Amino acid sequence: GFLVLLGGLDESAVAPIAKQLNSPVLSATFAFYRAVPYYVRDEDEIGSELAGEAVAMARTAGATFQTATALMGQGGWRARVSRFADAEIFEPLVESLDLWERLRIPWGRIAIIEEIAQSLAIRGYPIEAMVLWGAVDSTGIEAPAKAGRHRRTAAHISAVSPAQAEELSARGAAMTLDAAIAYARALSSPRAR
């Protein structure tokens, strides 16, 4: 998967390697990385479908890390496709959050907060998203989705003034990571929105 994503290799050249290794975990990992180029190209419909396939494979393999990663991609990509209801977006994101919490991997915990924040911004909750971004940014850990944050959410956060954005970011920066996760979880509940 990394060879396809970072090495520029054609996935058809790498897929047989995953098959030869006969590893359900590696196959699930590869399935997710097949979806990543669609994310980069903003082809979110295809990316969300491929991420869904990766979720199924990772669950079958019992691979918690791969399941958490694929669910995060699936929910985040769905946020940018108008046909998906909020429940179809936030349920996979919350499940991913639960798995990252169980794994206690700092990068994953930051990445899921970033993905929830972007999804909130796109779905009409820019103020809440900016608080979460303040929390994410204050950790110094870079989530992969952060690279596309502005491009994907600029139109959705344009009504927030720079002064308000600064205040919201400072509020998030004052949160502990655990508090930011609790806030992200609460915002992902349909009753909170």
trRosetta pair geometry for C-beta under 8 A, 3 or more apart (Angstrom, degrees):
i j d omega theta_ij theta_ji phi_ij phi_ji
1 4 5.8 -54 -154 33 33 108
1 5 6.1 21 154 -11 68 112
1 14 7.5 163 -57 138 29 145
1 29 5.3 -127 -2 136 144 84
1 30 4.4 -156 -57 -112 96 50
1 32 6.7 22 -138 71 151 76
1 33 2.7 122 -166 28 109 153
1 34 7.1 -87 -121 -33 91 60
1 36 7.8 97 -180 6 101 128
2 5 5.6 -59 -137 45 34 107
2 6 5.4 -11 178 20 74 114
2 7 7.1 72 129 -11 66 101
2 33 6.7 -93 -51 -128 40 157
3 6 7.1 -62 -114 56 16 79
3 7 4.3 -30 -159 31 56 137
3 9 4.8 -10 148 30 97 133
3 14 5.2 165 79 -101 125 138
4 7 7.0 1 -35 51 11 89
4 9 5.6 -83 -93 71 49 83
4 10 7.5 -15 -121 149 88 11
4 11 4.7 33 -117 -87 138 79
4 14 5.4 -115 -53 26 98 153
4 30 7.9 93 6 -151 133 82
4 33 5.8 129 61 135 117 113
4 34 6.9 2 104 -92 164 55
4 37 7.5 -89 145 -34 103 120
5 33 5.1 -95 -38 -165 119 108
5 36 5.2 8 -109 81 118 145
5 37 7.0 -152 -112 -54 68 83
9 13 5.3 -103 172 69 108 126
9 14 5.6 103 110 -43 128 113
10 13 4.8 89 70 -1 86 104
10 14 7.5 -180 92 -2 48 88
11 14 5.6 -66 -148 44 43 105
11 15 5.8 56 156 -41 77 100
11 34 5.7 75 -134 -115 152 91
12 15 6.0 -34 -134 16 31 118
13 16 7.6 -61 -178 24 28 101
14 17 5.5 -53 -167 28 54 117
14 18 6.8 49 145 -17 78 100
14 30 7.1 -169 128 -141 111 123
15 18 5.9 -55 -155 34 39 110
15 19 6.5 36 151 -17 69 107
15 30 7.0 137 -111 161 61 142
16 19 5.4 -56 -147 40 38 114
16 20 6.1 41 155 -23 70 105
17 20 5.8 -53 -146 35 30 110
17 21 6.5 30 155 -20 62 105
18 21 5.9 -56 -152 33 30 112
18 23 7.3 -97 -165 54 68 89
18 26 5.3 -163 -141 128 87 104
18 27 5.2 125 162 -94 116 64
18 30 4.5 -51 -91 -18 157 162
19 22 7.3 27 169 -69 40 53
19 27 7.4 71 -82 -97 51 111
21 26 5.5 -11 94 65 141 156
23 26 3.8 59 88 17 121 108
23 27 6.3 173 90 -14 61 83
24 27 5.5 -55 -143 39 32 114
24 28 6.3 34 156 -21 66 104
24 57 7.0 -164 -173 178 83 86
24 60 6.4 -115 -171 106 133 95
24 61 3.6 -180 129 -104 111 105
24 63 7.3 -166 116 -29 90 119
25 28 5.8 -53 -150 34 30 110
25 29 6.5 32 150 -19 63 105
25 58 7.8 59 -130 -127 56 68
25 61 4.9 160 -73 167 57 142
25 63 4.5 138 -122 -86 87 135
25 66 6.4 178 -157 -15 72 146
26 29 5.4 -50 -146 36 36 115
26 30 6.2 37 154 -19 67 105
27 30 5.7 -53 -146 38 31 111
27 31 6.3 38 151 -26 63 103
27 57 6.0 -116 114 180 95 135
27 61 7.4 169 59 -67 95 140
28 31 5.5 -48 -147 30 32 116
28 32 6.8 32 154 -17 62 100
28 54 5.9 106 -169 -163 69 72
28 57 4.0 -177 -101 117 83 103
28 58 3.9 126 -173 -77 141 67
28 60 7.7 -180 -77 55 123 88
28 61 5.0 -118 -23 14 138 144
28 63 5.3 170 68 44 152 145
28 66 4.5 84 119 151 120 152
28 67 7.8 -24 169 -59 142 62
28 70 7.3 -84 174 -39 96 142
29 32 6.1 -57 -159 33 31 107
29 33 6.6 20 152 -10 66 109
29 58 8.0 95 -55 -92 50 101
29 63 7.6 -101 -49 154 84 160
29 66 5.3 -99 -74 -109 68 122
30 33 5.8 -61 -146 43 35 107
30 34 6.5 48 152 -31 66 98
31 34 5.7 -46 -157 20 32 117
31 35 7.5 30 148 -18 58 100
31 50 7.0 -167 171 177 76 84
31 53 5.6 -125 -179 112 125 97
31 54 3.9 172 111 -97 105 81
31 57 5.0 104 17 36 160 152
31 58 7.8 -140 61 -39 124 86
31 70 7.6 12 98 -104 101 133
32 35 5.8 -57 -166 28 42 111
32 36 7.2 54 143 -38 69 94
32 50 7.8 132 -127 136 31 93
32 51 6.4 48 -129 -121 75 67
32 54 3.9 108 -70 -156 71 158
32 58 7.5 32 -44 -49 118 126
32 66 6.5 -161 -16 -161 139 87
32 69 5.8 50 -166 114 165 112
32 70 4.7 -117 -96 -87 117 91
32 73 6.5 141 -157 20 100 153
33 36 5.3 -25 -150 2 49 121
34 37 7.7 -52 179 20 36 99
34 50 5.6 -129 100 -173 98 135
34 54 7.6 177 43 -65 96 116
35 38 5.7 -61 -171 36 56 114
35 39 6.7 59 138 -25 80 101
35 46 7.7 -176 -138 127 76 74
35 47 4.8 101 -178 -150 94 67
35 48 7.9 120 -158 -45 130 14
35 50 3.5 177 -88 98 98 120
35 51 4.7 124 -169 -57 173 73
35 54 6.4 -95 -9 -15 131 135
35 70 8.0 100 28 -132 147 82
35 73 6.1 109 106 150 137 146
35 77 7.7 -94 167 -43 122 160
36 39 5.4 -51 -155 30 43 116
36 40 6.5 42 152 -20 71 101
36 47 7.6 80 -90 -134 14 110
36 73 7.6 -82 -84 -126 68 143
37 40 5.4 -50 -149 34 40 114
37 41 6.3 23 156 -6 69 109
38 41 5.9 -62 -143 49 32 101
38 43 4.1 -87 -160 76 85 102
38 44 7.1 150 142 -83 99 23
38 46 4.6 -132 -139 89 149 103
38 47 3.5 -169 99 -65 117 90
38 50 6.6 131 19 24 144 136
38 77 7.8 40 108 -133 107 141
39 42 7.6 28 -177 -75 30 30
39 43 7.8 -79 -49 53 21 66
39 44 7.1 60 -110 -99 57 68
39 47 4.8 116 -58 -134 70 155
39 73 6.8 -87 -70 -149 140 104
39 77 6.2 -97 -98 -90 92 111
39 148 7.9 -156 155 8 92 163
40 148 7.9 -154 -122 -65 49 139
42 80 7.4 -110 -154 150 81 151
42 152 7.6 -179 -106 -99 106 93
43 46 4.8 -5 139 35 108 114
43 47 6.0 129 93 -24 71 97
44 47 5.2 -57 -137 44 36 116
44 48 5.9 38 163 -24 71 103
44 77 4.3 178 -157 -169 87 84
44 78 7.4 178 162 -69 111 19
44 80 4.3 -176 -67 83 174 114
44 81 5.1 -155 108 -50 114 96
45 48 6.2 -56 -149 32 23 107
45 49 6.8 21 152 -16 59 106
45 77 8.0 -164 -51 157 15 109
45 81 5.2 117 -81 -109 73 135
46 49 5.8 -57 -152 36 34 111
46 50 6.3 27 155 -13 68 108
47 50 5.9 -59 -146 41 30 107
47 51 6.1 32 155 -21 66 108
47 73 6.9 -111 161 168 102 106
47 77 4.4 -145 101 -133 111 152
48 51 5.5 -51 -143 38 32 114
48 52 6.4 40 152 -25 62 102
48 73 7.7 -171 -106 136 51 78
48 74 5.6 90 -150 -147 72 59
48 77 3.9 -163 -68 103 85 118
48 78 4.8 107 -127 -66 143 72
48 81 6.3 -88 -1 -1 150 143
48 84 7.7 -118 -173 -55 167 146
49 52 5.6 -52 -155 30 31 115
49 53 6.9 32 148 -17 62 100
50 53 5.5 -48 -153 32 39 113
50 54 6.5 39 148 -18 66 103
51 54 5.4 -52 -150 37 37 114
51 55 6.5 47 148 -27 66 98
51 70 5.2 163 -169 -167 77 76
51 71 7.8 148 162 -82 110 15
51 73 4.1 -152 -120 104 138 108
51 74 3.8 -168 118 -72 123 75
51 77 6.1 153 6 23 145 138
52 55 5.5 -43 -149 26 35 116
52 56 6.8 34 153 -17 62 101
52 70 7.9 150 -79 164 14 109
52 74 5.5 105 -67 -121 64 126
53 56 5.8 -53 -154 35 34 111
53 57 6.5 30 151 -15 66 107
54 57 5.7 -55 -145 40 34 110
54 58 6.0 33 157 -20 68 108
54 66 7.1 -122 168 168 98 98
54 69 8.0 -67 137 96 132 91
54 70 3.9 -156 109 -122 108 133
54 73 7.5 20 63 62 139 133
54 74 7.9 -159 59 -53 99 107
55 58 5.9 -59 -145 38 26 108
55 59 6.3 26 157 -19 63 107
55 67 6.3 72 -144 -142 64 69
55 70 4.4 -170 -70 121 64 125
55 71 5.7 90 -110 -70 116 69
55 74 5.9 -11 -42 -34 131 149
55 92 7.4 -74 -101 -135 151 121
56 59 5.9 -55 -148 35 28 110
56 60 6.4 28 154 -19 62 108
57 60 5.7 -56 -150 36 31 113
57 61 6.3 23 154 -13 65 110
57 66 7.8 -67 99 137 88 133
58 61 5.7 -60 -146 43 31 108
58 63 4.6 -94 -157 66 79 103
58 66 3.8 -157 -123 110 122 104
58 67 4.0 -180 124 -70 125 66
58 69 7.8 178 -99 52 163 88
58 70 5.4 179 2 12 144 140
59 62 7.5 33 -180 -72 33 34
59 63 8.0 -88 -56 42 17 70
59 67 5.6 89 -69 -106 66 122
61 66 7.0 10 71 62 131 142
63 66 3.9 18 119 32 123 116
63 67 6.0 153 90 -22 67 86
64 67 5.7 -57 -144 36 28 111
64 68 6.2 29 159 -20 65 106
64 99 5.6 -176 -174 -161 89 111
64 102 6.9 -96 -172 93 140 124
64 103 6.2 167 128 -70 123 111
65 68 5.9 -56 -150 35 27 110
65 69 6.4 24 154 -17 63 109
65 99 8.0 174 -92 154 26 119
65 103 6.4 102 -88 -110 76 152
65 105 7.6 55 -117 -12 100 154
65 108 7.7 -118 -139 -82 78 147
66 69 5.7 -54 -145 38 32 112
66 70 6.1 27 159 -16 67 109
67 70 6.0 -59 -143 41 28 106
67 71 6.1 28 159 -18 65 110
67 96 7.9 -161 129 -105 69 70
67 99 6.0 -153 95 -121 101 165
68 71 6.0 -57 -145 38 25 110
68 72 6.4 29 155 -23 61 108
68 96 4.9 110 -158 -149 63 73
68 99 3.7 -150 -85 102 105 130
68 100 5.3 133 -165 -56 139 74
68 103 6.7 -82 -22 -6 163 140
68 108 6.1 26 133 -161 139 134
68 112 7.6 -68 178 -68 100 127
69 72 5.8 -56 -153 32 29 113
69 73 6.6 23 153 -13 63 106
69 96 7.7 134 -49 -139 12 115
69 108 7.6 -88 -75 -120 76 107
70 73 5.7 -54 -150 39 34 110
70 74 6.1 37 153 -23 67 107
71 74 5.5 -53 -142 36 31 114
71 75 6.2 25 162 -13 66 107
71 92 4.3 -160 -166 -177 85 91
71 93 7.1 177 145 -79 93 26
71 95 5.2 -106 -168 88 155 104
71 96 3.8 -171 97 -66 113 100
71 99 7.1 116 38 19 141 138
72 75 6.4 -59 -147 40 24 104
72 76 6.1 18 159 -12 62 116
72 92 7.6 -157 -63 139 20 97
72 93 6.7 73 -120 -119 53 64
72 96 4.3 146 -62 -167 75 160
72 100 8.0 59 -65 -44 126 126
72 111 6.4 34 -174 128 159 106
72 112 5.4 -107 -111 -100 119 80
72 115 5.1 150 -171 12 93 171
73 76 5.9 -63 -140 44 27 108
73 77 5.9 21 166 -15 67 112
73 115 8.0 -97 -76 -126 32 146
74 77 6.3 -60 -143 39 21 104
74 78 6.3 22 158 -21 60 111
74 92 4.8 -82 90 162 112 164
75 78 5.7 -57 -147 35 28 113
75 79 6.8 40 153 -32 62 97
75 89 5.2 97 -162 -174 78 53
75 90 6.6 93 -155 -90 125 18
75 91 7.4 -166 -101 65 116 50
75 92 3.8 -166 -57 81 102 103
75 93 3.7 -165 137 -50 164 83
75 96 6.6 -128 12 2 133 132
75 115 6.7 91 87 148 104 123
75 119 6.6 -29 144 -83 93 154
76 79 5.8 -44 -158 15 34 116
76 80 7.7 18 152 -7 59 101
76 93 7.1 107 -51 -90 68 108
76 115 4.1 -80 -78 -158 124 107
76 118 6.3 42 -144 77 101 122
76 119 5.9 -114 -116 -60 57 107
76 145 6.5 -98 -162 -111 157 148
77 80 6.2 -64 -165 37 41 104
77 81 7.0 28 145 -13 70 110
78 81 5.6 -67 -150 39 43 107
78 84 4.2 -26 180 45 100 180
78 88 5.7 -128 172 124 149 95
78 89 4.7 -159 99 -98 113 77
78 92 7.4 106 15 36 138 133
79 84 7.3 -81 -76 78 24 131
79 89 4.8 92 -76 -144 74 134
79 118 6.8 134 89 115 154 85
79 119 3.7 -134 -91 -126 154 83
79 122 4.8 106 152 71 108 140
79 123 6.1 -88 -153 -41 98 103
80 122 6.0 -80 -84 -155 65 159
80 152 6.7 -70 -93 -159 132 111
81 84 5.2 71 84 -3 95 108
84 88 4.4 -124 -167 87 96 128
84 89 5.6 111 130 -53 125 92
85 88 5.0 96 56 6 72 103
85 89 7.4 -144 99 -3 41 90
86 89 5.6 -64 -153 39 37 110
86 90 5.7 7 165 -1 77 115
86 123 6.3 97 -104 -155 97 148
86 190 6.5 124 107 -105 127 91
86 193 7.0 -141 -164 72 158 153
87 90 6.4 -63 -126 48 26 92
87 91 5.5 32 175 -27 66 113
87 190 6.5 -10 -79 -68 87 126
88 91 6.7 -32 -118 28 18 111
88 92 7.7 12 171 -4 46 105
89 92 7.2 -82 -177 38 23 96
89 93 6.6 9 148 -11 64 119
89 119 5.6 164 164 -162 124 131
89 123 7.1 176 81 -63 164 142
90 93 5.2 -59 -143 43 42 115
90 94 5.9 42 159 -22 75 103
90 116 7.7 65 -125 -130 82 91
90 119 7.1 159 -80 133 75 145
90 188 4.4 168 -163 -166 115 86
90 189 7.7 -163 148 -64 144 17
90 190 7.4 166 67 -60 146 72
91 94 6.0 -53 -142 36 28 106
91 95 6.4 27 157 -16 62 107
92 95 5.6 -55 -145 39 34 112
92 96 6.2 38 154 -21 66 105
93 96 5.6 -53 -149 37 31 113
93 97 6.3 36 150 -23 64 103
93 112 6.8 142 -167 -165 78 94
93 115 6.2 -161 -127 114 110 110
93 116 5.3 129 173 -89 136 86
93 119 6.4 -108 -69 18 158 163
93 188 5.8 -140 95 -133 116 137
94 97 5.3 -47 -146 34 35 116
94 98 6.5 41 151 -22 64 100
94 185 6.6 91 -129 -134 95 73
94 188 4.9 165 -70 128 102 142
94 189 7.9 81 -90 -69 145 61
95 98 5.6 -48 -151 31 33 115
95 99 6.6 31 151 -16 64 104
96 99 5.7 -56 -151 37 34 110
96 100 6.3 31 153 -17 68 105
96 112 5.3 -177 120 -117 107 124
96 115 7.7 -17 93 74 149 145
97 100 5.8 -54 -144 38 31 108
97 101 6.3 34 154 -22 64 106
97 112 4.9 163 -89 151 71 146
97 116 7.2 28 -67 -52 126 134
97 181 6.9 153 -167 -159 113 94
97 184 6.7 -172 -117 112 145 119
97 185 6.1 -179 132 -87 154 88
97 188 7.3 179 -1 13 151 165
98 101 5.7 -56 -151 34 28 114
98 102 6.6 29 151 -19 63 105
99 102 5.6 -53 -150 35 34 112
99 103 6.3 28 153 -13 67 108
99 108 8.0 -84 106 161 84 140
100 103 5.6 -57 -144 43 34 109
100 104 8.0 128 159 -54 55 18
100 105 6.4 -92 -154 50 78 88
100 108 3.9 -160 -131 133 109 111
100 109 5.0 163 148 -78 121 56
100 111 7.6 -163 -111 59 151 93
100 112 5.1 -154 7 -9 157 141
101 104 7.0 25 -178 -70 33 59
101 109 7.0 89 -81 -103 55 101
101 181 6.8 123 -89 -178 110 147
103 108 6.0 20 80 59 132 155
104 109 7.5 3 -146 -46 33 126
105 108 4.1 61 81 14 108 113
105 109 6.7 174 82 -15 54 85
106 109 5.7 -59 -146 36 32 111
106 110 6.3 27 159 -15 68 107
106 139 7.6 180 -180 178 109 135
106 141 5.9 -158 141 -84 107 163
106 177 7.8 -56 -135 -145 85 164
107 110 5.9 -60 -151 39 29 108
107 111 6.0 30 154 -23 67 111
107 141 6.0 -148 -102 -179 60 130
107 143 7.4 146 -170 -100 69 66
108 111 5.5 -52 -139 36 32 113
108 112 6.3 27 163 -17 66 104
109 112 6.4 -55 -147 34 26 104
109 113 6.8 26 153 -16 59 106
109 177 6.4 55 134 175 135 122
109 181 6.4 -48 -165 -83 104 125
110 113 5.9 -58 -153 36 33 110
110 114 6.4 34 151 -21 67 106
110 136 5.6 114 -161 -140 87 85
110 139 5.6 -134 -103 72 126 157
110 141 4.5 -169 -24 93 170 124
110 142 8.0 93 127 81 142 8
110 143 5.0 -152 125 -63 94 105
110 177 7.8 -61 -75 -135 77 116
111 114 5.6 -54 -151 35 32 114
111 115 6.4 28 153 -18 66 106
111 143 4.1 155 -102 -137 59 107
111 144 6.5 22 -125 23 114 83
111 145 6.7 112 -156 10 78 105
112 115 5.5 -51 -144 38 36 111
112 116 6.2 38 155 -19 67 103
112 184 7.4 121 122 141 89 154
113 116 5.8 -54 -146 38 31 110
113 117 6.2 34 153 -22 64 107
113 132 5.5 -162 174 -174 95 109
113 135 6.5 -90 166 94 149 117
113 136 5.3 -176 103 -77 118 105
113 143 7.7 -150 62 -56 78 154
113 180 5.7 21 -129 141 147 114
113 181 6.6 -90 -77 -90 112 62
113 184 5.1 -120 -121 -68 77 156
114 117 5.7 -57 -149 36 28 113
114 118 6.5 26 155 -16 64 104
114 132 7.7 174 -92 139 31 110
114 133 7.6 71 -119 -105 68 68
114 136 5.2 104 -74 -130 83 157
114 143 3.9 -168 1 76 156 160
114 145 4.9 157 125 69 122 113
114 146 5.6 -79 -145 -62 144 82
114 149 7.3 -89 -167 -85 103 115
115 118 5.9 -51 -146 36 32 109
115 119 6.3 32 154 -18 63 108
115 143 7.6 -133 -33 165 77 143
115 145 5.5 117 -79 9 75 167
116 119 5.7 -58 -148 39 31 112
116 120 6.3 34 153 -21 66 105
116 132 6.6 -118 91 -166 97 165
116 184 4.6 93 90 -162 157 111
116 187 7.0 116 161 83 119 115
116 188 5.9 -67 -142 -70 123 115
117 120 5.7 -53 -148 35 30 112
117 121 6.4 31 154 -19 64 104
117 128 7.7 -155 -128 120 70 74
117 129 4.3 111 -172 -150 77 75
117 130 7.9 135 -163 -44 115 20
117 132 3.7 -156 -87 91 115 130
117 133 5.3 145 174 -54 156 76
117 136 6.8 -103 -4 -15 152 138
117 184 7.4 -66 -52 -112 76 108
118 121 5.7 -53 -149 35 33 112
118 122 6.3 29 155 -16 66 108
118 129 6.9 100 -75 -145 21 125
118 145 6.2 -109 -13 152 150 130
118 149 6.2 -124 -90 -124 110 73
118 152 6.1 22 -160 101 121 130
118 153 5.7 -127 -140 -58 76 126
119 122 5.8 -57 -146 40 30 109
119 123 6.0 14 159 -6 65 116
120 123 6.0 -70 -142 49 26 101
120 125 4.0 -65 177 75 92 115
120 126 7.7 164 124 -77 87 24
120 128 5.2 -93 163 90 147 111
120 129 4.4 -178 86 -69 108 93
120 132 7.2 107 35 16 143 142
120 187 6.0 -6 -97 150 139 132
121 125 6.6 -88 -77 74 29 61
121 126 4.9 60 -131 -104 78 65
121 129 3.7 12 -57 -49 91 175
121 130 7.9 96 -89 -42 110 68
121 153 4.2 20 119 -145 143 127
121 156 4.7 115 154 107 83 131
121 157 5.5 -29 -155 -57 118 103
122 152 7.0 -43 -74 151 117 95
122 153 6.2 -98 -61 -107 76 82
122 156 5.3 -118 -101 -64 37 166
123 193 8.0 -13 123 -154 124 153
124 156 7.3 -111 -79 -159 35 107
125 128 4.4 -17 158 37 110 118
125 129 6.0 127 106 -26 78 92
125 187 7.0 158 144 -169 158 119
125 193 6.6 -83 -67 -124 139 109
126 129 5.3 -57 -145 38 36 116
126 130 6.2 37 158 -24 69 103
126 153 7.6 141 -115 175 94 113
126 156 5.8 174 -76 135 109 82
126 157 4.1 152 -142 -110 130 74
126 159 7.0 144 43 55 153 92
126 160 5.2 -142 126 -31 130 128
127 130 6.0 -54 -152 31 29 110
127 131 7.0 31 150 -19 61 101
127 160 6.6 164 -80 -99 67 127
127 164 7.8 -59 -114 156 92 118
127 168 6.1 -142 -160 -112 66 145
128 131 5.8 -50 -155 30 36 112
128 132 6.7 31 150 -13 65 105
128 183 8.0 -170 -162 161 93 105
128 187 5.3 146 175 -126 142 143
129 132 5.7 -60 -154 40 34 109
129 133 6.2 36 150 -22 69 105
129 153 7.1 -158 149 -158 156 150
129 157 7.0 -107 78 -88 132 118
130 133 5.4 -47 -142 35 36 114
130 134 6.6 44 154 -24 63 98
130 157 7.0 122 -61 -140 107 129
130 160 6.5 -176 -41 171 150 168
130 164 8.0 74 97 129 167 82
130 165 5.5 -123 -145 -138 145 69
130 168 3.8 50 112 116 119 138
130 169 6.0 -74 170 -60 91 70
130 172 7.1 -150 132 -20 54 136
131 134 5.8 -51 -158 29 32 114
131 135 6.9 31 147 -16 62 103
131 168 5.1 -91 -66 -178 66 90
131 169 7.6 -147 -106 -84 31 27
131 171 5.3 -45 -125 91 95 111
131 172 4.2 155 -179 -66 50 102
131 175 7.8 73 168 -17 93 138
131 183 6.9 -98 119 153 124 149
132 135 5.5 -52 -153 35 38 113
132 136 6.3 38 150 -19 69 105
132 172 5.9 -143 -57 -126 7 136
132 180 6.3 116 -132 -164 68 100
132 183 6.8 -165 -85 105 88 118
132 184 5.8 87 -116 -83 128 97
132 187 7.7 -98 -52 30 130 157
133 136 5.5 -52 -142 39 35 112
133 137 5.9 33 160 -19 69 109
133 149 7.3 109 -118 -163 126 147
133 169 6.4 -49 94 -110 94 86
133 172 6.3 100 66 81 46 171
134 137 6.0 -56 -139 39 26 108
134 138 6.3 27 160 -24 61 110
134 168 6.3 -166 -28 127 133 62
134 169 3.5 160 -90 -159 107 47
134 170 6.3 -87 -149 -8 144 14
134 171 6.2 99 71 63 161 58
134 172 2.5 130 70 61 103 113
134 173 4.5 -88 167 -32 97 74
134 174 8.0 0 136 10 126 65
134 175 7.7 102 100 18 99 105
135 138 6.1 -60 -150 31 26 111
135 139 7.3 31 153 -29 59 100
135 172 3.9 -101 -31 176 73 94
135 173 6.6 -157 -84 -76 38 30
135 175 4.7 -30 -103 62 113 121
135 177 7.2 133 175 -108 108 48
135 179 7.7 -145 -122 87 136 87
135 180 3.6 146 175 -107 157 139
135 183 7.6 159 -30 53 159 136
136 139 6.2 -57 -168 16 34 112
136 141 7.8 -94 -171 70 69 84
136 143 6.4 -48 -167 -3 127 126
136 146 7.2 -174 140 -87 134 121
136 172 7.5 -20 10 155 63 133
136 180 7.4 163 -51 177 60 152
137 169 6.9 -13 46 -158 138 107
137 172 7.7 74 34 105 93 123
137 173 7.0 -49 76 -87 92 97
138 172 7.0 180 -5 118 122 82
138 173 3.8 138 -68 -134 138 80
138 175 8.0 141 49 53 144 73
139 177 6.5 66 -93 -86 124 109
142 146 5.9 -117 -163 44 74 141
143 146 4.8 112 65 -24 81 102
144 147 6.6 -40 180 8 48 109
145 148 6.2 -67 -169 47 56 96
145 149 6.8 88 136 -66 76 79
146 149 5.1 -15 -154 -29 46 120
148 151 5.1 -68 -162 52 69 111
148 152 5.0 56 143 -19 97 115
149 152 6.4 -78 -149 43 18 100
149 153 5.9 -30 175 20 61 120
150 153 6.6 -81 -132 53 19 84
150 154 5.4 43 174 -63 67 100
151 154 6.6 -18 -124 -11 16 113
153 156 4.9 -71 -163 49 68 112
153 157 5.4 41 145 -11 99 113
154 157 6.5 -75 -141 45 24 93
154 158 6.5 51 160 -62 63 92
155 158 6.1 -24 -150 -19 30 120
157 160 5.2 -41 -179 24 79 117
157 165 7.5 75 167 -99 119 120
160 164 5.2 -125 -172 89 82 120
160 165 5.1 102 133 -65 115 90
160 168 7.4 -39 -168 6 138 147
161 164 4.5 91 56 9 85 103
161 165 6.8 -146 93 -8 42 86
162 165 5.5 -53 -144 36 31 114
162 166 6.4 35 156 -22 64 103
163 166 5.7 -52 -152 32 31 113
163 167 6.6 29 151 -16 63 105
164 167 5.6 -54 -149 37 35 111
164 168 6.2 33 154 -18 68 107
165 168 5.8 -56 -145 39 30 110
165 169 6.2 33 155 -21 64 108
166 169 5.7 -54 -146 37 28 113
166 170 6.4 30 154 -20 63 106
167 170 5.7 -54 -149 35 30 111
167 171 6.6 35 151 -23 63 102
168 171 5.6 -49 -151 30 34 114
168 172 6.6 31 151 -14 64 104
169 172 5.7 -56 -152 38 33 110
169 173 6.2 35 151 -23 67 107
170 173 5.5 -51 -143 35 33 114
170 174 6.6 37 155 -24 63 103
171 174 6.0 -57 -158 29 29 112
171 175 7.5 37 145 -31 59 99
172 175 5.7 -47 -163 13 42 117
172 180 6.7 65 -161 -108 85 111
175 179 4.2 -137 -165 90 96 118
175 180 4.6 121 118 -58 135 84
175 183 6.9 -57 -137 -4 158 140
176 179 4.5 96 51 5 78 102
176 180 7.0 -142 92 -5 42 85
177 180 5.6 -53 -148 36 34 112
177 181 6.4 35 153 -20 66 104
178 181 5.7 -52 -148 35 32 112
178 182 6.5 34 152 -19 64 104
179 182 5.6 -52 -148 36 33 112
179 183 6.3 35 151 -20 65 106
180 183 5.5 -53 -147 37 32 113
180 184 6.2 34 153 -20 65 105
181 184 5.6 -51 -144 37 32 112
181 185 6.3 35 154 -21 64 105
182 185 5.6 -53 -147 36 30 113
182 186 6.4 31 154 -19 64 105
183 186 5.8 -54 -147 36 30 110
183 187 6.3 26 155 -16 64 108
184 187 5.9 -58 -146 39 29 109
184 188 6.3 29 155 -22 63 110
185 188 5.8 -61 -150 34 29 112
185 189 7.3 38 150 -31 60 97
186 189 5.9 -47 -163 13 37 115
186 192 5.1 128 155 -93 72 153
187 192 5.2 -130 -116 115 31 143
187 193 6.9 71 -169 -62 63 94
188 192 7.4 38 40 44 26 133
189 192 4.5 89 67 -4 92 105
189 193 7.6 173 87 -4 54 85
190 193 6.3 -70 -153 41 37 100
